[in-house]
Amino acid sequence: MENLKNEFISLFRELTDNELIERFNQSVGISAWNTARRCYVKTLFNELQYRNFDCTTVERGNTFSLQHKVILVENRLEYLE
């Protein structure tokens, strides 16, 4: 699993901010879960935080919500209406 996590980290670090947000939005509404997807989503959220984005819109305690697509506005995630 550590190898997969490192692959995701490398992938996300190469993306622009907008490309990373697009990856987030591609995950919205997908209800299927397995170990690889959980690792992908967790690593994606870690990358959002690493970039110091304000994620309070999607944070739910120690987890994040994948119920709504977002846009990046002044380094802050906001729901796409």
Backbone as a printed PyTorch tensor [residue, N CA C, xyz], in Angstrom:
tensor([[[  0.8270,  -1.1990,   0.0000],
         [  0.0000,   0.0000,   0.0000],
         [  0.8680,   1.2600,   0.0000]],

        [[  2.0200,   1.1860,   0.6470],
         [  2.9140,   2.3410,   0.7090],
         [  3.3950,   2.7320,  -0.6880]],

        [[  3.6390,   1.7400,  -1.5550],
         [  4.0530,   2.0310,  -2.9280],
         [  2.9550,   2.7630,  -3.6860]],

        [[  1.7250,   2.3340,  -3.4960],
         [  0.5950,   2.9770,  -4.1530],
         [  0.4450,   4.4120,  -3.6680]],

        [[  0.5650,   4.6080,  -2.3810],
         [  0.4890,   5.9580,  -1.8150],
         [  1.5690,   6.8480,  -2.4170]],

        [[  2.7800,   6.3430,  -2.5300],
         [  3.8780,   7.1270,  -3.1050],
         [  3.6350,   7.4490,  -4.5750]],

        [[  3.0200,   6.5220,  -5.2990],
         [  2.6670,   6.7920,  -6.7000],
         [  1.6600,   7.9310,  -6.7850]],

        [[  0.6600,   7.9010,  -5.9070],
         [ -0.3390,   8.9650,  -5.9040],
         [  0.2930,  10.3050,  -5.5190]],

        [[  1.1790,  10.3010,  -4.5440],
         [  1.8540,  11.5340,  -4.1540],
         [  2.6030,  12.1110,  -5.3410]],

        [[  3.3540,  11.2890,  -6.0380],
         [  4.1110,  11.7520,  -7.2130],
         [  3.1820,  12.2930,  -8.2850]],

        [[  2.0840,  11.5840,  -8.5160],
         [  1.1120,  12.0240,  -9.5110],
         [  0.5440,  13.3880,  -9.1610]],

        [[  0.0910,  13.5390,  -7.9150],
         [ -0.5490,  14.7900,  -7.5090],
         [  0.4280,  15.9510,  -7.4880]],

        [[  1.6590,  15.7210,  -7.1270],
         [  2.6500,  16.7990,  -7.0690],
         [  2.9430,  17.3730,  -8.4560]],

        [[  2.7360,  16.5770,  -9.4880],
         [  2.9890,  17.0320, -10.8590],
         [  1.8300,  17.8350, -11.4300]],

        [[  0.6800,  17.7740, -10.7920],
         [ -0.5090,  18.4570, -11.3070],
         [ -0.5110,  19.9340, -10.9290]],

        [[ -1.1130,  20.7350, -11.7950],
         [ -1.3570,  22.1270, -11.4450],
         [ -2.4840,  22.1620, -10.4050]],

        [[ -2.6870,  23.3160,  -9.8020],
         [ -3.7780,  23.4530,  -8.8430],
         [ -5.1210,  23.0990,  -9.4800]],

        [[ -5.3660,  23.6120, -10.6690],
         [ -6.6430,  23.3470, -11.3420],
         [ -6.7950,  21.8750, -11.7140]],

        [[ -5.7100,  21.2370, -12.1100],
         [ -5.7640,  19.8100, -12.4200],
         [ -6.0620,  18.9950, -11.1660]],

        [[ -5.5100,  19.4100, -10.0410],
         [ -5.7770,  18.7150,  -8.7810],
         [ -7.2490,  18.8600,  -8.3900]],

        [[ -7.7960,  20.0490,  -8.5610],
         [ -9.2150,  20.2690,  -8.2700],
         [-10.0780,  19.4110,  -9.1970]],

        [[ -9.6630,  19.2670, -10.4460],
         [-10.3990,  18.4160, -11.3810],
         [-10.3920,  16.9600, -10.9060]],

        [[ -9.2730,  16.5010, -10.3720],
         [ -9.2030,  15.1390,  -9.8130],
         [-10.1770,  15.0000,  -8.6440]],

        [[-10.2510,  16.0210,  -7.8000],
         [-11.2160,  16.0050,  -6.6980],
         [-12.6300,  15.8670,  -7.2650]],

        [[-12.9530,  16.7020,  -8.2440],
         [-14.3020,  16.7080,  -8.8020],
         [-14.6480,  15.3910,  -9.4960]],

        [[-13.6600,  14.7210, -10.0520],
         [-13.9040,  13.4220, -10.6770],
         [-14.2930,  12.3700,  -9.6330]],

        [[-13.9210,  12.5890,  -8.3950],
         [-14.2300,  11.6430,  -7.3240],
         [-15.5840,  11.9020,  -6.6720]],

        [[-16.1840,  13.0400,  -6.9580],
         [-17.4660,  13.3930,  -6.3460],
         [-18.5540,  12.4260,  -6.8110]],

        [[-19.3090,  11.9290,  -5.8520],
         [-20.4610,  11.1000,  -6.1620],
         [-20.1630,   9.6320,  -6.4000]],

        [[-18.9170,   9.2350,  -6.3790],
         [-18.5690,   7.8270,  -6.5680],
         [-18.7140,   7.1280,  -5.2160]],

        [[-19.5880,   6.1560,  -5.1690],
         [-19.8450,   5.5000,  -3.8900],
         [-19.0510,   4.2090,  -3.7100]],

        [[-18.3950,   3.7410,  -4.7440],
         [-17.6050,   2.5070,  -4.6480],
         [-16.3360,   2.7710,  -3.8350]],

        [[-16.0420,   1.8540,  -2.9070],
         [-14.8540,   2.0050,  -2.0690],
         [-14.0910,   0.7030,  -2.0170]],

        [[-12.7890,   0.8160,  -2.1220],
         [-11.8890,  -0.3050,  -1.8800],
         [-10.5910,   0.2900,  -1.3280]],

        [[ -9.6390,  -0.5310,  -1.0660],
         [ -8.4030,  -0.0690,  -0.4350],
         [ -7.6700,   0.9360,  -1.3150]],

        [[ -7.5890,   0.6730,  -2.6050],
         [ -6.8750,   1.5740,  -3.5120],
         [ -7.5810,   2.9280,  -3.5940]],

        [[ -8.8930,   2.9190,  -3.6850],
         [ -9.6400,   4.1890,  -3.7560],
         [ -9.4940,   4.9760,  -2.4590]],

        [[ -9.5600,   4.2900,  -1.3390],
         [ -9.3890,   4.9710,  -0.0570],
         [ -8.0040,   5.6280,   0.0060]],

        [[ -6.9900,   4.9350,  -0.4530],
         [ -5.6310,   5.4840,  -0.4750],
         [ -5.5570,   6.6970,  -1.4100]],

        [[ -6.1900,   6.5890,  -2.5850],
         [ -6.2170,   7.6890,  -3.5620],
         [ -6.8540,   8.9330,  -2.9570]],

        [[ -8.0310,   8.7650,  -2.3640],
         [ -8.7660,   9.9060,  -1.8170],
         [ -8.0200,  10.5210,  -0.6350]],

        [[ -7.4990,   9.6980,   0.2400],
         [ -6.7560,  10.2160,   1.3870],
         [ -5.5150,  10.9950,   0.9270]],

        [[ -4.8190,  10.4660,  -0.0560],
         [ -3.6230,  11.1370,  -0.5740],
         [ -4.0030,  12.4250,  -1.3020]],

        [[ -5.1280,  12.4200,  -1.9890],
         [ -5.6260,  13.6270,  -2.6560],
         [ -5.9160,  14.7160,  -1.6240]],

        [[ -6.5970,  14.3710,  -0.5530],
         [ -6.8930,  15.3500,   0.4920],
         [ -5.6140,  15.8510,   1.1560]],

        [[ -4.6780,  14.9530,   1.3660],
         [ -3.3940,  15.3710,   1.9440],
         [ -2.6870,  16.3700,   1.0370]],

        [[ -2.7830,  16.1820,  -0.2600],
         [ -2.1560,  17.1070,  -1.2070],
         [ -2.8460,  18.4740,  -1.1800]],

        [[ -4.1670,  18.4810,  -1.0600],
         [ -4.8880,  19.7540,  -0.9410],
         [ -4.3940,  20.5290,   0.2800]],

        [[ -4.2130,  19.8210,   1.3800],
         [ -3.7170,  20.4620,   2.5980],
         [ -2.2520,  20.8680,   2.4510]],

        [[ -1.4620,  20.0440,   1.7970],
         [ -0.0460,  20.3440,   1.5690],
         [  0.1060,  21.6640,   0.8100]],

        [[ -0.8150,  21.9120,  -0.0990],
         [ -0.7800,  23.1530,  -0.8790],
         [ -1.3990,  24.3250,  -0.1240]],

        [[ -1.7570,  24.0910,   1.1040],
         [ -2.3220,  25.1310,   1.9730],
         [ -3.6260,  25.7180,   1.4540]],

        [[ -4.4230,  24.8870,   0.7930],
         [ -5.7510,  25.3220,   0.3890],
         [ -6.6460,  25.3560,   1.6280]],

        [[ -7.5340,  26.3190,   1.6720],
         [ -8.5470,  26.3700,   2.7220],
         [ -9.6230,  25.3560,   2.3440]],

        [[ -9.6680,  24.2480,   3.0580],
         [-10.5660,  23.1380,   2.7430],
         [-11.7700,  23.0700,   3.6700]],

        [[-12.0280,  24.1300,   4.4280],
         [-13.0960,  24.0690,   5.4300],
         [-14.4610,  23.7570,   4.8210]],

        [[-14.6660,  24.0980,   3.5630],
         [-15.9390,  23.8180,   2.9030],
         [-16.2070,  22.3230,   2.8290]],

        [[-15.1770,  21.5250,   2.6210],
         [-15.3670,  20.0870,   2.4350],
         [-14.9270,  19.2620,   3.6390]],

        [[-14.3220,  19.8920,   4.6350],
         [-13.8910,  19.1510,   5.8220],
         [-15.0880,  18.7580,   6.6750]],

        [[-15.0200,  17.5440,   7.1860],
         [-16.0450,  17.0280,   8.0910],
         [-15.3220,  16.3630,   9.2590]],

        [[-14.8720,  17.1620,  10.2030],
         [-14.0780,  16.6210,  11.3060],
         [-12.7340,  16.1520,  10.7900]],

        [[-12.4610,  14.8720,  10.9460],
         [-11.2020,  14.3040,  10.4630],
         [-11.3030,  13.7570,   9.0500]],

        [[-12.4500,  13.9600,   8.3950],
         [-12.6470,  13.4470,   7.0480],
         [-13.0610,  14.5880,   6.1220]],

        [[-13.3210,  14.2350,   4.8770],
         [-13.7430,  15.2020,   3.8790],
         [-14.9980,  14.7000,   3.1900]],

        [[-15.7640,  15.6150,   2.6520],
         [-16.9730,  15.2830,   1.9160],
         [-16.6770,  15.2690,   0.4210]],

        [[-17.1760,  14.2460,  -0.2320],
         [-17.0890,  14.1490,  -1.6950],
         [-18.4900,  14.2310,  -2.3050]],

        [[-19.3430,  15.0500,  -1.7210],
         [-20.7190,  15.1560,  -2.1900],
         [-20.9210,  16.2500,  -3.2300]],

        [[-20.0240,  17.2400,  -3.2580],
         [-20.2110,  18.3810,  -4.1650],
         [-18.9050,  18.7130,  -4.8710]],

        [[-19.0290,  19.0870,  -6.1280],
         [-17.8620,  19.5530,  -6.8650],
         [-17.4560,  20.9240,  -6.3390]],

        [[-16.1810,  21.2410,  -6.4970],
         [-15.6530,  22.4940,  -5.9670],
         [-14.8620,  23.2450,  -7.0370]],

        [[-14.6200,  24.5110,  -6.7610],
         [-13.7070,  25.3360,  -7.5300],
         [-12.7260,  25.9590,  -6.5410]],

        [[-11.6190,  26.4230,  -7.0570],
         [-10.6120,  27.0680,  -6.2280],
         [-10.7330,  28.5790,  -6.4160]],

        [[-11.0290,  29.2860,  -5.3330],
         [-11.1790,  30.7370,  -5.3520],
         [-10.2450,  31.3150,  -4.2980]],

        [[ -9.2130,  32.0230,  -4.7410],
         [ -8.2610,  32.6500,  -3.8330],
         [ -7.7360,  31.6530,  -2.7880]],

        [[ -7.3240,  30.4930,  -3.2760],
         [ -6.7340,  29.4470,  -2.4410],
         [ -7.7190,  28.7880,  -1.4760]],

        [[ -9.0050,  28.9280,  -1.7680],
         [-10.0620,  28.3660,  -0.9280],
         [-10.9850,  27.5110,  -1.7990]],

        [[-11.3390,  26.3260,  -1.3070],
         [-12.2970,  25.4750,  -2.0150],
         [-13.6990,  25.9810,  -1.7390]],

        [[-14.4640,  26.1670,  -2.8120],
         [-15.8610,  26.5740,  -2.6910],
         [-16.6950,  25.6610,  -3.5460]],

        [[-17.9330,  25.4180,  -3.1140],
         [-18.8230,  24.5710,  -3.8900],
         [-19.0940,  25.1810,  -5.2460]],

        [[-19.0750,  24.3350,  -6.2590],
         [-19.4430,  24.7340,  -7.6180],
         [-20.9500,  24.6950,  -7.7100]],

        [[-21.5550,  25.7960,  -8.0720],
         [-23.0160,  25.8600,  -8.1040],
         [-23.5520,  25.5830,  -9.4730]]])
